[in-house]
Amino acid sequence: MKTTIKRLAFAAPALIAILIVCNSFKPAQRNSIANGGGMSGDIHFDLNVVQQKNGSVTGHIQYDGVSYIVDCAVWYTNDAILFTTDGHAFYVADNGEGGPATDYISDPMSNVECGDLLSQADFGFPHFVTSGNIQVKK
């Protein structure tokens, strides 16, 4: 009995040290992104938006010849709502590679602000990507 207690007493600090070391590692946090480019019918688009680790959002959208600066975004699993500095918002969706599920981008919605509660349904008809790709990762 004394031997078992001595072994436990000796092993306890080592087990505590192992637990402290294992619990001190935080999982790596990646940046949320929305990027891509291509054609949707006769509309050319290009976008690159990143949410930094501090929460700020930076990026741009070029859509049908008009440039927008993005400073806010709402991220979902494979889609995002991107808010621009001039009161517009875009909905972009990443539906994987190839097959019948294609990526799409919305027309810009105007008179919106960062934080407005919007959903996919608010953006109307989506423009499916006919050439190119959109990637969204939360």
Phi and psi in radians as a Rosetta constraint file:
Dihedral C 1 N 2 CA 2 C 2 CIRCULARHARMONIC -1.088 0.35
Dihedral N 2 CA 2 C 2 N 3 CIRCULARHARMONIC -0.655 0.35
Dihedral C 2 N 3 CA 3 C 3 CIRCULARHARMONIC -1.122 0.35
Dihedral N 3 CA 3 C 3 N 4 CIRCULARHARMONIC -0.738 0.35
Dihedral C 3 N 4 CA 4 C 4 CIRCULARHARMONIC -1.106 0.35
Dihedral N 4 CA 4 C 4 N 5 CIRCULARHARMONIC -0.744 0.35
Dihedral C 4 N 5 CA 5 C 5 CIRCULARHARMONIC -1.141 0.35
Dihedral N 5 CA 5 C 5 N 6 CIRCULARHARMONIC -0.727 0.35
Dihedral C 5 N 6 CA 6 C 6 CIRCULARHARMONIC -1.091 0.35
Dihedral N 6 CA 6 C 6 N 7 CIRCULARHARMONIC -0.723 0.35
Dihedral C 6 N 7 CA 7 C 7 CIRCULARHARMONIC -1.108 0.35
Dihedral N 7 CA 7 C 7 N 8 CIRCULARHARMONIC -0.760 0.35
Dihedral C 7 N 8 CA 8 C 8 CIRCULARHARMONIC -1.121 0.35
Dihedral N 8 CA 8 C 8 N 9 CIRCULARHARMONIC -0.725 0.35
Dihedral C 8 N 9 CA 9 C 9 CIRCULARHARMONIC -1.106 0.35
Dihedral N 9 CA 9 C 9 N 10 CIRCULARHARMONIC -0.639 0.35
Dihedral C 9 N 10 CA 10 C 10 CIRCULARHARMONIC -1.271 0.35
Dihedral N 10 CA 10 C 10 N 11 CIRCULARHARMONIC -0.660 0.35
Dihedral C 10 N 11 CA 11 C 11 CIRCULARHARMONIC -1.383 0.35
Dihedral N 11 CA 11 C 11 N 12 CIRCULARHARMONIC -0.461 0.35
Dihedral C 11 N 12 CA 12 C 12 CIRCULARHARMONIC -1.005 0.35
Dihedral N 12 CA 12 C 12 N 13 CIRCULARHARMONIC -0.860 0.35
Dihedral C 12 N 13 CA 13 C 13 CIRCULARHARMONIC -1.064 0.35
Dihedral N 13 CA 13 C 13 N 14 CIRCULARHARMONIC -0.641 0.35
Dihedral C 13 N 14 CA 14 C 14 CIRCULARHARMONIC -1.156 0.35
Dihedral N 14 CA 14 C 14 N 15 CIRCULARHARMONIC -0.728 0.35
Dihedral C 14 N 15 CA 15 C 15 CIRCULARHARMONIC -1.136 0.35
Dihedral N 15 CA 15 C 15 N 16 CIRCULARHARMONIC -0.697 0.35
Dihedral C 15 N 16 CA 16 C 16 CIRCULARHARMONIC -1.120 0.35
Dihedral N 16 CA 16 C 16 N 17 CIRCULARHARMONIC -0.744 0.35
Dihedral C 16 N 17 CA 17 C 17 CIRCULARHARMONIC -1.073 0.35
Dihedral N 17 CA 17 C 17 N 18 CIRCULARHARMONIC -0.740 0.35
Dihedral C 17 N 18 CA 18 C 18 CIRCULARHARMONIC -1.095 0.35
Dihedral N 18 CA 18 C 18 N 19 CIRCULARHARMONIC -0.750 0.35
Dihedral C 18 N 19 CA 19 C 19 CIRCULARHARMONIC -1.107 0.35
Dihedral N 19 CA 19 C 19 N 20 CIRCULARHARMONIC -0.716 0.35
Dihedral C 19 N 20 CA 20 C 20 CIRCULARHARMONIC -1.119 0.35
Dihedral N 20 CA 20 C 20 N 21 CIRCULARHARMONIC -0.787 0.35
Dihedral C 20 N 21 CA 21 C 21 CIRCULARHARMONIC -1.108 0.35
Dihedral N 21 CA 21 C 21 N 22 CIRCULARHARMONIC -0.790 0.35
Dihedral C 21 N 22 CA 22 C 22 CIRCULARHARMONIC -1.143 0.35
Dihedral N 22 CA 22 C 22 N 23 CIRCULARHARMONIC -0.627 0.35
Dihedral C 22 N 23 CA 23 C 23 CIRCULARHARMONIC -1.462 0.35
Dihedral N 23 CA 23 C 23 N 24 CIRCULARHARMONIC -0.148 0.35
Dihedral C 23 N 24 CA 24 C 24 CIRCULARHARMONIC -1.456 0.35
Dihedral N 24 CA 24 C 24 N 25 CIRCULARHARMONIC -0.259 0.35
Dihedral C 24 N 25 CA 25 C 25 CIRCULARHARMONIC -1.442 0.35
Dihedral N 25 CA 25 C 25 N 26 CIRCULARHARMONIC 2.217 0.35
Dihedral C 25 N 26 CA 26 C 26 CIRCULARHARMONIC -1.697 0.35
Dihedral N 26 CA 26 C 26 N 27 CIRCULARHARMONIC 2.508 0.35
Dihedral C 26 N 27 CA 27 C 27 CIRCULARHARMONIC -1.120 0.35
Dihedral N 27 CA 27 C 27 N 28 CIRCULARHARMONIC 2.521 0.35
Dihedral C 27 N 28 CA 28 C 28 CIRCULARHARMONIC -1.110 0.35
Dihedral N 28 CA 28 C 28 N 29 CIRCULARHARMONIC 2.360 0.35
Dihedral C 28 N 29 CA 29 C 29 CIRCULARHARMONIC -1.864 0.35
Dihedral N 29 CA 29 C 29 N 30 CIRCULARHARMONIC 2.089 0.35
Dihedral C 29 N 30 CA 30 C 30 CIRCULARHARMONIC -1.658 0.35
Dihedral N 30 CA 30 C 30 N 31 CIRCULARHARMONIC 2.795 0.35
Dihedral C 30 N 31 CA 31 C 31 CIRCULARHARMONIC -1.343 0.35
Dihedral N 31 CA 31 C 31 N 32 CIRCULARHARMONIC 2.462 0.35
Dihedral C 31 N 32 CA 32 C 32 CIRCULARHARMONIC -1.298 0.35
Dihedral N 32 CA 32 C 32 N 33 CIRCULARHARMONIC 2.464 0.35
Dihedral C 32 N 33 CA 33 C 33 CIRCULARHARMONIC -2.417 0.35
Dihedral N 33 CA 33 C 33 N 34 CIRCULARHARMONIC 2.658 0.35
Dihedral C 33 N 34 CA 34 C 34 CIRCULARHARMONIC -2.428 0.35
Dihedral N 34 CA 34 C 34 N 35 CIRCULARHARMONIC 2.048 0.35
Dihedral C 34 N 35 CA 35 C 35 CIRCULARHARMONIC -2.612 0.35
Dihedral N 35 CA 35 C 35 N 36 CIRCULARHARMONIC 2.849 0.35
Dihedral C 35 N 36 CA 36 C 36 CIRCULARHARMONIC 2.631 0.35
Dihedral N 36 CA 36 C 36 N 37 CIRCULARHARMONIC -3.035 0.35
Dihedral C 36 N 37 CA 37 C 37 CIRCULARHARMONIC -3.062 0.35
Dihedral N 37 CA 37 C 37 N 38 CIRCULARHARMONIC 2.856 0.35
Dihedral C 37 N 38 CA 38 C 38 CIRCULARHARMONIC 2.668 0.35
Dihedral N 38 CA 38 C 38 N 39 CIRCULARHARMONIC -2.654 0.35
Dihedral C 38 N 39 CA 39 C 39 CIRCULARHARMONIC -2.180 0.35
Dihedral N 39 CA 39 C 39 N 40 CIRCULARHARMONIC 2.521 0.35
Dihedral C 39 N 40 CA 40 C 40 CIRCULARHARMONIC -2.262 0.35
Dihedral N 40 CA 40 C 40 N 41 CIRCULARHARMONIC 1.699 0.35
Dihedral C 40 N 41 CA 41 C 41 CIRCULARHARMONIC 1.135 0.35
Dihedral N 41 CA 41 C 41 N 42 CIRCULARHARMONIC -2.097 0.35
Dihedral C 41 N 42 CA 42 C 42 CIRCULARHARMONIC -1.807 0.35
Dihedral N 42 CA 42 C 42 N 43 CIRCULARHARMONIC 0.219 0.35
Dihedral C 42 N 43 CA 43 C 43 CIRCULARHARMONIC -1.708 0.35
Dihedral N 43 CA 43 C 43 N 44 CIRCULARHARMONIC 2.133 0.35
Dihedral C 43 N 44 CA 44 C 44 CIRCULARHARMONIC -1.621 0.35
Dihedral N 44 CA 44 C 44 N 45 CIRCULARHARMONIC 2.421 0.35
Dihedral C 44 N 45 CA 45 C 45 CIRCULARHARMONIC -2.447 0.35
Dihedral N 45 CA 45 C 45 N 46 CIRCULARHARMONIC 2.712 0.35
Dihedral C 45 N 46 CA 46 C 46 CIRCULARHARMONIC -2.657 0.35
Dihedral N 46 CA 46 C 46 N 47 CIRCULARHARMONIC 2.322 0.35
Dihedral C 46 N 47 CA 47 C 47 CIRCULARHARMONIC -2.535 0.35
Dihedral N 47 CA 47 C 47 N 48 CIRCULARHARMONIC 2.603 0.35
Dihedral C 47 N 48 CA 48 C 48 CIRCULARHARMONIC -2.671 0.35
Dihedral N 48 CA 48 C 48 N 49 CIRCULARHARMONIC 1.846 0.35
Dihedral C 48 N 49 CA 49 C 49 CIRCULARHARMONIC -2.299 0.35
Dihedral N 49 CA 49 C 49 N 50 CIRCULARHARMONIC 2.360 0.35
Dihedral C 49 N 50 CA 50 C 50 CIRCULARHARMONIC -2.352 0.35
Dihedral N 50 CA 50 C 50 N 51 CIRCULARHARMONIC 2.370 0.35
Dihedral C 50 N 51 CA 51 C 51 CIRCULARHARMONIC -1.673 0.35
Dihedral N 51 CA 51 C 51 N 52 CIRCULARHARMONIC 2.078 0.35
Dihedral C 51 N 52 CA 52 C 52 CIRCULARHARMONIC -1.270 0.35
Dihedral N 52 CA 52 C 52 N 53 CIRCULARHARMONIC 2.888 0.35
Dihedral C 52 N 53 CA 53 C 53 CIRCULARHARMONIC -1.079 0.35
Dihedral N 53 CA 53 C 53 N 54 CIRCULARHARMONIC -0.458 0.35
Dihedral C 53 N 54 CA 54 C 54 CIRCULARHARMONIC -1.447 0.35
Dihedral N 54 CA 54 C 54 N 55 CIRCULARHARMONIC 0.012 0.35
Dihedral C 54 N 55 CA 55 C 55 CIRCULARHARMONIC 1.718 0.35
Dihedral N 55 CA 55 C 55 N 56 CIRCULARHARMONIC -0.275 0.35
Dihedral C 55 N 56 CA 56 C 56 CIRCULARHARMONIC -1.270 0.35
Dihedral N 56 CA 56 C 56 N 57 CIRCULARHARMONIC 2.640 0.35
Dihedral C 56 N 57 CA 57 C 57 CIRCULARHARMONIC -2.038 0.35
Dihedral N 57 CA 57 C 57 N 58 CIRCULARHARMONIC 2.327 0.35
Dihedral C 57 N 58 CA 58 C 58 CIRCULARHARMONIC -2.365 0.35
Dihedral N 58 CA 58 C 58 N 59 CIRCULARHARMONIC 2.583 0.35
Dihedral C 58 N 59 CA 59 C 59 CIRCULARHARMONIC 2.795 0.35
Dihedral N 59 CA 59 C 59 N 60 CIRCULARHARMONIC -3.010 0.35
Dihedral C 59 N 60 CA 60 C 60 CIRCULARHARMONIC -2.545 0.35
Dihedral N 60 CA 60 C 60 N 61 CIRCULARHARMONIC 2.770 0.35
Dihedral C 60 N 61 CA 61 C 61 CIRCULARHARMONIC -2.333 0.35
Dihedral N 61 CA 61 C 61 N 62 CIRCULARHARMONIC 2.299 0.35
Dihedral C 61 N 62 CA 62 C 62 CIRCULARHARMONIC -1.942 0.35
Dihedral N 62 CA 62 C 62 N 63 CIRCULARHARMONIC 2.045 0.35
Dihedral C 62 N 63 CA 63 C 63 CIRCULARHARMONIC -2.363 0.35
Dihedral N 63 CA 63 C 63 N 64 CIRCULARHARMONIC 2.036 0.35
Dihedral C 63 N 64 CA 64 C 64 CIRCULARHARMONIC 0.920 0.35
Dihedral N 64 CA 64 C 64 N 65 CIRCULARHARMONIC 0.726 0.35
Dihedral C 64 N 65 CA 65 C 65 CIRCULARHARMONIC 1.499 0.35
Dihedral N 65 CA 65 C 65 N 66 CIRCULARHARMONIC -0.004 0.35
Dihedral C 65 N 66 CA 66 C 66 CIRCULARHARMONIC -1.967 0.35
Dihedral N 66 CA 66 C 66 N 67 CIRCULARHARMONIC 2.364 0.35
Dihedral C 66 N 67 CA 67 C 67 CIRCULARHARMONIC -1.709 0.35
Dihedral N 67 CA 67 C 67 N 68 CIRCULARHARMONIC 2.425 0.35
Dihedral C 67 N 68 CA 68 C 68 CIRCULARHARMONIC -2.273 0.35
Dihedral N 68 CA 68 C 68 N 69 CIRCULARHARMONIC 2.504 0.35
Dihedral C 68 N 69 CA 69 C 69 CIRCULARHARMONIC -1.765 0.35
Dihedral N 69 CA 69 C 69 N 70 CIRCULARHARMONIC 2.250 0.35
Dihedral C 69 N 70 CA 70 C 70 CIRCULARHARMONIC -1.759 0.35
Dihedral N 70 CA 70 C 70 N 71 CIRCULARHARMONIC 2.286 0.35
Dihedral C 70 N 71 CA 71 C 71 CIRCULARHARMONIC -2.287 0.35
Dihedral N 71 CA 71 C 71 N 72 CIRCULARHARMONIC 0.120 0.35
Dihedral C 71 N 72 CA 72 C 72 CIRCULARHARMONIC -2.754 0.35
Dihedral N 72 CA 72 C 72 N 73 CIRCULARHARMONIC 2.581 0.35
Dihedral C 72 N 73 CA 73 C 73 CIRCULARHARMONIC -2.688 0.35
Dihedral N 73 CA 73 C 73 N 74 CIRCULARHARMONIC 2.650 0.35
Dihedral C 73 N 74 CA 74 C 74 CIRCULARHARMONIC -2.022 0.35
Dihedral N 74 CA 74 C 74 N 75 CIRCULARHARMONIC 2.115 0.35
Dihedral C 74 N 75 CA 75 C 75 CIRCULARHARMONIC -1.781 0.35
Dihedral N 75 CA 75 C 75 N 76 CIRCULARHARMONIC 2.401 0.35
Dihedral C 75 N 76 CA 76 C 76 CIRCULARHARMONIC -2.103 0.35
Dihedral N 76 CA 76 C 76 N 77 CIRCULARHARMONIC -2.986 0.35
Dihedral C 76 N 77 CA 77 C 77 CIRCULARHARMONIC -1.066 0.35
Dihedral N 77 CA 77 C 77 N 78 CIRCULARHARMONIC -0.957 0.35
Dihedral C 77 N 78 CA 78 C 78 CIRCULARHARMONIC -2.284 0.35
Dihedral N 78 CA 78 C 78 N 79 CIRCULARHARMONIC 0.405 0.35
Dihedral C 78 N 79 CA 79 C 79 CIRCULARHARMONIC -2.618 0.35
Dihedral N 79 CA 79 C 79 N 80 CIRCULARHARMONIC 2.892 0.35
Dihedral C 79 N 80 CA 80 C 80 CIRCULARHARMONIC -2.689 0.35
Dihedral N 80 CA 80 C 80 N 81 CIRCULARHARMONIC 2.673 0.35
Dihedral C 80 N 81 CA 81 C 81 CIRCULARHARMONIC -1.896 0.35
Dihedral N 81 CA 81 C 81 N 82 CIRCULARHARMONIC 2.136 0.35
Dihedral C 81 N 82 CA 82 C 82 CIRCULARHARMONIC -1.910 0.35
Dihedral N 82 CA 82 C 82 N 83 CIRCULARHARMONIC 2.160 0.35
Dihedral C 82 N 83 CA 83 C 83 CIRCULARHARMONIC -1.798 0.35
Dihedral N 83 CA 83 C 83 N 84 CIRCULARHARMONIC 2.384 0.35
Dihedral C 83 N 84 CA 84 C 84 CIRCULARHARMONIC -1.793 0.35
Dihedral N 84 CA 84 C 84 N 85 CIRCULARHARMONIC 2.872 0.35
Dihedral C 84 N 85 CA 85 C 85 CIRCULARHARMONIC -1.220 0.35
Dihedral N 85 CA 85 C 85 N 86 CIRCULARHARMONIC -0.295 0.35
Dihedral C 85 N 86 CA 86 C 86 CIRCULARHARMONIC -1.832 0.35
Dihedral N 86 CA 86 C 86 N 87 CIRCULARHARMONIC 0.392 0.35
Dihedral C 86 N 87 CA 87 C 87 CIRCULARHARMONIC 1.495 0.35
Dihedral N 87 CA 87 C 87 N 88 CIRCULARHARMONIC 0.427 0.35
Dihedral C 87 N 88 CA 88 C 88 CIRCULARHARMONIC -1.962 0.35
Dihedral N 88 CA 88 C 88 N 89 CIRCULARHARMONIC 2.828 0.35
Dihedral C 88 N 89 CA 89 C 89 CIRCULARHARMONIC -2.475 0.35
Dihedral N 89 CA 89 C 89 N 90 CIRCULARHARMONIC 2.532 0.35
Dihedral C 89 N 90 CA 90 C 90 CIRCULARHARMONIC -2.139 0.35
Dihedral N 90 CA 90 C 90 N 91 CIRCULARHARMONIC 2.583 0.35
Dihedral C 90 N 91 CA 91 C 91 CIRCULARHARMONIC -1.935 0.35
Dihedral N 91 CA 91 C 91 N 92 CIRCULARHARMONIC 2.196 0.35
Dihedral C 91 N 92 CA 92 C 92 CIRCULARHARMONIC -2.168 0.35
Dihedral N 92 CA 92 C 92 N 93 CIRCULARHARMONIC 2.492 0.35
Dihedral C 92 N 93 CA 93 C 93 CIRCULARHARMONIC -2.325 0.35
Dihedral N 93 CA 93 C 93 N 94 CIRCULARHARMONIC 2.385 0.35
Dihedral C 93 N 94 CA 94 C 94 CIRCULARHARMONIC -1.921 0.35
Dihedral N 94 CA 94 C 94 N 95 CIRCULARHARMONIC 1.837 0.35
Dihedral C 94 N 95 CA 95 C 95 CIRCULARHARMONIC -1.855 0.35
Dihedral N 95 CA 95 C 95 N 96 CIRCULARHARMONIC 0.533 0.35
Dihedral C 95 N 96 CA 96 C 96 CIRCULARHARMONIC 1.563 0.35
Dihedral N 96 CA 96 C 96 N 97 CIRCULARHARMONIC -3.034 0.35
Dihedral C 96 N 97 CA 97 C 97 CIRCULARHARMONIC -1.802 0.35
Dihedral N 97 CA 97 C 97 N 98 CIRCULARHARMONIC 2.236 0.35
Dihedral C 97 N 98 CA 98 C 98 CIRCULARHARMONIC 1.132 0.35
Dihedral N 98 CA 98 C 98 N 99 CIRCULARHARMONIC -3.033 0.35
Dihedral C 98 N 99 CA 99 C 99 CIRCULARHARMONIC 1.245 0.35
Dihedral N 99 CA 99 C 99 N 100 CIRCULARHARMONIC -2.999 0.35
Dihedral C 99 N 100 CA 100 C 100 CIRCULARHARMONIC -1.268 0.35
Dihedral N 100 CA 100 C 100 N 101 CIRCULARHARMONIC -0.385 0.35
Dihedral C 100 N 101 CA 101 C 101 CIRCULARHARMONIC -1.482 0.35
Dihedral N 101 CA 101 C 101 N 102 CIRCULARHARMONIC 1.889 0.35
Dihedral C 101 N 102 CA 102 C 102 CIRCULARHARMONIC -1.957 0.35
Dihedral N 102 CA 102 C 102 N 103 CIRCULARHARMONIC 2.744 0.35
Dihedral C 102 N 103 CA 103 C 103 CIRCULARHARMONIC -1.239 0.35
Dihedral N 103 CA 103 C 103 N 104 CIRCULARHARMONIC 2.772 0.35
Dihedral C 103 N 104 CA 104 C 104 CIRCULARHARMONIC -2.681 0.35
Dihedral N 104 CA 104 C 104 N 105 CIRCULARHARMONIC 2.831 0.35
Dihedral C 104 N 105 CA 105 C 105 CIRCULARHARMONIC -2.341 0.35
Dihedral N 105 CA 105 C 105 N 106 CIRCULARHARMONIC 2.525 0.35
Dihedral C 105 N 106 CA 106 C 106 CIRCULARHARMONIC -1.597 0.35
Dihedral N 106 CA 106 C 106 N 107 CIRCULARHARMONIC 2.893 0.35
Dihedral C 106 N 107 CA 107 C 107 CIRCULARHARMONIC -1.169 0.35
Dihedral N 107 CA 107 C 107 N 108 CIRCULARHARMONIC 2.713 0.35
Dihedral C 107 N 108 CA 108 C 108 CIRCULARHARMONIC -1.199 0.35
Dihedral N 108 CA 108 C 108 N 109 CIRCULARHARMONIC 2.344 0.35
Dihedral C 108 N 109 CA 109 C 109 CIRCULARHARMONIC -1.623 0.35
Dihedral N 109 CA 109 C 109 N 110 CIRCULARHARMONIC 2.358 0.35
Dihedral C 109 N 110 CA 110 C 110 CIRCULARHARMONIC -1.822 0.35
Dihedral N 110 CA 110 C 110 N 111 CIRCULARHARMONIC 2.948 0.35
Dihedral C 110 N 111 CA 111 C 111 CIRCULARHARMONIC 1.038 0.35
Dihedral N 111 CA 111 C 111 N 112 CIRCULARHARMONIC 0.784 0.35
Dihedral C 111 N 112 CA 112 C 112 CIRCULARHARMONIC -2.165 0.35
Dihedral N 112 CA 112 C 112 N 113 CIRCULARHARMONIC 2.792 0.35
Dihedral C 112 N 113 CA 113 C 113 CIRCULARHARMONIC -2.247 0.35
Dihedral N 113 CA 113 C 113 N 114 CIRCULARHARMONIC 2.729 0.35
Dihedral C 113 N 114 CA 114 C 114 CIRCULARHARMONIC -0.967 0.35
Dihedral N 114 CA 114 C 114 N 115 CIRCULARHARMONIC 2.279 0.35
Dihedral C 114 N 115 CA 115 C 115 CIRCULARHARMONIC 1.716 0.35
Dihedral N 115 CA 115 C 115 N 116 CIRCULARHARMONIC -0.216 0.35
Dihedral C 115 N 116 CA 116 C 116 CIRCULARHARMONIC -1.030 0.35
Dihedral N 116 CA 116 C 116 N 117 CIRCULARHARMONIC 2.414 0.35
Dihedral C 116 N 117 CA 117 C 117 CIRCULARHARMONIC -1.381 0.35
Dihedral N 117 CA 117 C 117 N 118 CIRCULARHARMONIC 1.786 0.35
Dihedral C 117 N 118 CA 118 C 118 CIRCULARHARMONIC -2.132 0.35
Dihedral N 118 CA 118 C 118 N 119 CIRCULARHARMONIC 2.730 0.35
Dihedral C 118 N 119 CA 119 C 119 CIRCULARHARMONIC -2.353 0.35
Dihedral N 119 CA 119 C 119 N 120 CIRCULARHARMONIC 3.048 0.35
Dihedral C 119 N 120 CA 120 C 120 CIRCULARHARMONIC -0.963 0.35
Dihedral N 120 CA 120 C 120 N 121 CIRCULARHARMONIC -0.689 0.35
Dihedral C 120 N 121 CA 121 C 121 CIRCULARHARMONIC -1.103 0.35
Dihedral N 121 CA 121 C 121 N 122 CIRCULARHARMONIC -0.440 0.35
Dihedral C 121 N 122 CA 122 C 122 CIRCULARHARMONIC -1.218 0.35
Dihedral N 122 CA 122 C 122 N 123 CIRCULARHARMONIC -0.287 0.35
Dihedral C 122 N 123 CA 123 C 123 CIRCULARHARMONIC -1.652 0.35
Dihedral N 123 CA 123 C 123 N 124 CIRCULARHARMONIC -0.016 0.35
Dihedral C 123 N 124 CA 124 C 124 CIRCULARHARMONIC 1.256 0.35
Dihedral N 124 CA 124 C 124 N 125 CIRCULARHARMONIC -2.572 0.35
Dihedral C 124 N 125 CA 125 C 125 CIRCULARHARMONIC -1.226 0.35
Dihedral N 125 CA 125 C 125 N 126 CIRCULARHARMONIC 2.212 0.35
Dihedral C 125 N 126 CA 126 C 126 CIRCULARHARMONIC -1.408 0.35
Dihedral N 126 CA 126 C 126 N 127 CIRCULARHARMONIC 2.602 0.35
Dihedral C 126 N 127 CA 127 C 127 CIRCULARHARMONIC -1.737 0.35
Dihedral N 127 CA 127 C 127 N 128 CIRCULARHARMONIC 1.855 0.35
Dihedral C 127 N 128 CA 128 C 128 CIRCULARHARMONIC -1.269 0.35
Dihedral N 128 CA 128 C 128 N 129 CIRCULARHARMONIC 2.443 0.35
Dihedral C 128 N 129 CA 129 C 129 CIRCULARHARMONIC -1.284 0.35
Dihedral N 129 CA 129 C 129 N 130 CIRCULARHARMONIC 2.091 0.35
Dihedral C 129 N 130 CA 130 C 130 CIRCULARHARMONIC -1.674 0.35
Dihedral N 130 CA 130 C 130 N 131 CIRCULARHARMONIC -0.401 0.35
Dihedral C 130 N 131 CA 131 C 131 CIRCULARHARMONIC -2.612 0.35
Dihedral N 131 CA 131 C 131 N 132 CIRCULARHARMONIC 2.118 0.35
Dihedral C 131 N 132 CA 132 C 132 CIRCULARHARMONIC 2.104 0.35
Dihedral N 132 CA 132 C 132 N 133 CIRCULARHARMONIC -2.773 0.35
Dihedral C 132 N 133 CA 133 C 133 CIRCULARHARMONIC -2.794 0.35
Dihedral N 133 CA 133 C 133 N 134 CIRCULARHARMONIC 2.609 0.35
Dihedral C 133 N 134 CA 134 C 134 CIRCULARHARMONIC -2.168 0.35
Dihedral N 134 CA 134 C 134 N 135 CIRCULARHARMONIC 2.327 0.35
Dihedral C 134 N 135 CA 135 C 135 CIRCULARHARMONIC -2.084 0.35
Dihedral N 135 CA 135 C 135 N 136 CIRCULARHARMONIC 2.272 0.35
Dihedral C 135 N 136 CA 136 C 136 CIRCULARHARMONIC -2.263 0.35
Dihedral N 136 CA 136 C 136 N 137 CIRCULARHARMONIC 2.216 0.35
Dihedral C 136 N 137 CA 137 C 137 CIRCULARHARMONIC -2.376 0.35
Dihedral N 137 CA 137 C 137 N 138 CIRCULARHARMONIC 2.168 0.35
